């Protein structure tokens, strides 16, 4: 699970750099949902 988290974070960071307005808000919400789902 920790490994998946790291990979997801890296991908999100990469996307944010390329597409700031869209990815930032979309990726942020998606990441939060994913983290919560993984924790539960």
N, C-alpha and C positions, 0 to 999 in steps of 0.2 A: 504493500500500500504506500509506503514511504517513497519507493522508487517511482510509482505512477504519479504521485504528487509532484515530485521534482520535475518529471518530464512535462507534466501539464503546465507547471509554472514557467518552464523555459519556453514552451510553445506559445503561451499566452504573452509573455514578454516580447517575443519575436513579432507576433502579430500586432501588438500594441504599437511597436515602433513603426511598422509599415502603414497600418491603418489606425490612426489615433482616434478620431471621433467615434467611428462605428465599433471597432474592436474593444476600445476602452470600456464602454458601457456594457456592451454585449458580453465580452469576455469576463468582466468583473462579476456580473450576475451569475453567469454560467459557472465560473470557478467556485463561487460561494456555494451554489447548489451542489456541485460535485463534492466539495469538501464535506458538507453536511451529510450527504448521502453516504460517503465513504466512512465517516465517523460512526454513523448509525448502523 
